[in-house]
Amino acid sequence: MASDPSFDPQRADLVVGVLGAGAMGRGIAQVAAAGGMHVLLHDAKPGSAAEAREFIGKMFQRAAEKGQLSEADAAAALGRVEVIDSTAGYSRCHLVVEAIVENLAVKQQVFAELEQIVSPDCILATNTSSLSVTTISAKLKTAHRFAGFHFFNPVPLMKLVEVIDGVQSAPWVGDALMVIGKRMTREPVRCVDVPGFIVNQVGRGFTIESAHMLQESLAGIVDIDRVMRDVGGFRMGPFELMELTGLDVTQPASEAIYQQFYDEPRYRPVMLMRARYEAGVLGRKTKRGFYEYDAEMKPIVAPEAPAPDASPASVWVSPAEPHGFEALTALLSKLGATVERGDAPSAGALIMVTPYGTDATHCAVEQGLDPKRTVAVDTLFPLVKRRTIMGTPLTDPAMIAAAHGLLASDGASVTVLRDSPGFIAQRVVAMICNIGCSIAQMKTASPSDIDKAVTLGLNYPHGPLKFGDVVGVERIHAVLSNMYRIYGDPRYRPNVWMTRRAKLGVSLLTPE
């Protein structure tokens, strides 16, 4: 990698300044010291930096007790963390990382002061998660040596760091930060300066699309969370995640990304979320959010109702979607159902359809099926732990009960939705994939770095591009295309990166 000849990111005596001793600042200081760098820590609040150093010492001691570090290495690492009384002490630094309040004016003022203190070849970096790196540096005289260095909370546990090139950033600055990130034992990814960078952009697909489904009343909070865990394979449901993060963090970030992208429909927030944010119903931190909590702060969730004791006399499965037809008929055979093999269903048969992005109503009408007997089943994902079904507004409740009872007869859970294009998991995963494709198309980051960032930063089962490959690029494209057709909402239009790869039959990770 090309670099500035005067800057050596591998130098043994590298001095890193950390401005801000809150949760992020002390975490950055800890991993820098653990990586062998000398750290100068300062906070405007008296005593905060000293408290942070004490906390870091406890973390190193805990690591030694667990056998992750020797006592000598723990003591040496803490010895590399030095508290300084003022920003003037940063004159010794080769890199200064700012981790203070997310306020543009404050950050710009701080960096204007730092620019006068540090040496000409010292790198200035911001840990901002929501502000433009380019805008923060716009008023600097030496904006070429400025870049984003975005860590994730808690820093010692979250291995990812995003290295962000602003419009004026010299390439050697990002090159150096990639090396320093590795020295800090992080996994760095490189991207250009766009709203939300990589991780916070992709994360909107998970949370905002779930909020849109809740606002449409196609399912409840608990149902959406259960489906995304059991069907999508996510560690937490979207509303569980927002409860943990806090709506006071999620909602402003969502609105900022939407506005900074000039109202790009993919990132459009939801009125329901804004109302809850303004009401102060923020999640665990307010002891009330999407969930109510007991005295031990455990969410109060009613147990799932037992499946109905019902089953159909016979089932006819539409062959319109060959993949879904094969998956569902194989399952029904295992469940001992009587599956009709004719070209059309008999007069009393339960009719099952397997749409990708289409609702039960459109399937019934477009395929000439009886809407009173039609039930749609999500077959985009393995039909193992939980199955998801929906009927048309005219579907006989007895048919819904029969489908529910049959699909739960082997002990699997079943979630029944209102009629909706795309079910739950289809919609969320398709939006995640589409945003990932948009990032790739804009060359914000490489396809491999996009997936790496999302798996490390969000703990998703797959990165957005690999996710499309796992469930099928053509099927994900069909989900989005059909939702776009039915809703007429451009938030669901497939990105051209995805469209081309779906038509060519190749991986979403295929570079240009």
Secondary structure, DSSP 8 states (H G I E B T S, - for coil): ----TT--TT-TT-EEEEE--SHHHHHHHHHHHHTT-EEEEE-SSTTHHHHHHHHHHHHHHHHHHTTSS-HHHHHHHHHTEEE-SSGGGGGG-SEEEE---S-HHHHHHHHHHHHHHS-TT-EEEE--SSS-HHHHHTT-TTGGGEEEEEE-SSTTT--EEEEEE-TT--HHHHHHHHHHHHHTT-EEEEEE--TTTTHHHHHHHHHHHHHHHHHTTSS-HHHHHHHHHHTT--SS-HHHHHHHH-HHHHHHHHHHHHHHTTS-GGG---HHHHHHHHTT--BGGGTBSSSBB-TTS-B---------S---S-EEE--SSHHHHHHHHHHHHHTT--EE-SSS--TT-EEEE--SS--HHHHHHHHT--TTSEEEE--SS-SSSEEEEEE-TT--HHHHHHHHHHHTTTS-EEEEE-S-TTTTHHHHHHHHHHHHHHHHHTTSS-HHHHHHHHHHHH--SS-HHHHHHHH-HHHHHHHHHHHHHHH--GGG---HHHHHHHHHT--TT---
